[in-house]
């Protein structure tokens, strides 16, 4: 009797192991092709990369700017994050005397047309969308303006000021739009510390990234797709991401008003936008310097400088995120915007912060941001273009702008 019971038990265990093995094989074959977090997890385990296709980043390190775009790219695949892909074409604005693959490229054709507006900014001005969907292109098309977009990912205020000085001065447009996002303060610190101009300060974001890494998943969740997906489904996150990726894993999951997924509150943003950190406070003075010089430069050729501020999605969708985040956390995310608003008053700048209007739009509109990425999607870019166009038209003396 006992032997029979043992045989039945062993047969049952063997059946479970075989079933588990077949499930693992099935998931390894099918799950990497899925979208969302499940596909990301499966691709990371099976291929070592969370991305659906192999790609080469278009941005590379540059001492003056931290990062710049490679010139001469044509319709190449790029990822803003594992869940956000787009095609990219870059060019030099004019002949710089360097080989075609050297120098600085922009998401803009060579300038052989009249220029009415120049835009400087980071990835929110560059846009993690198809180019036609970018707010810069929509704004210029709606107003029949010739636009030059100097925006480049992973750059801050110091870089934006130098882009304007190097590439805006030869163009001298009547309007310059300076796009700001909350991590620009931190990007200034990152640029100067990276190139050795300043010592690293307490509260460096990299320390926070390290703390997140230490909490990575166990061997089973890092190597078995079935276990990793089970962890994802039961906890809402997966601890097996390599390198610095855990800093970009959302801590909370909800749904947008239309019912689509909304993953938010990533450790990187909570660190890079926290104005209690010295590394972020550092960027206030550098941004003050950059904006002061930019205003003098633009007004010197008779142009006008305006600033547009991009809010976080946690703020725009605070009707949702406030159910998960404390008031202190939401207030933290708005810290850079308030610091920038103070600079706008101090420097007598025309600044547009669409947070409140986007908050109202978010209730009834399709999602304005991606599901698992901090950037505006195509709908968000369209909304920003419309709002900014109306704001510019209402500015005093707006008839003197293009």
Buried (B, 14 or more C-beta within 10 A) or exposed (E): EEEEEEEEEEEEEEEEEEEEEEBBEEBBEEBBEBEBBBBBBBBBBBEEBBBBEEEEEBBEEBEBBBBBBBBBBEEBBBBBBBBBBBEBBBBBBEEEEEEEEEBBBBBBEEBEEEBBBBBBBBBBBBBBBBBEBBBBBBBBEEBEBBBBBBBBBBBBBBBBBBBBEBBBEEBBBBBBBBBBBBBBBBBBBBBBBEEEEEEEBEBBBBEBBEEBBEEBBEEEBBEBBBBBBBBBEEEBBBBBBEEBBBBBBBBBBBEBBEEEBBBBBBBBBBBBBBBEBEBBBBBBEBBBBBBBBBBEBBEEEEBBBBBBBBBBBBBBBBEBBBEBBEEEBBEBBBBBBEBBBEBBEEBEBBBBBBBEBBBEBBEEBBBBBBBBBBBBBBBBBBBBBBBBBEBBEEBEEEEEBB
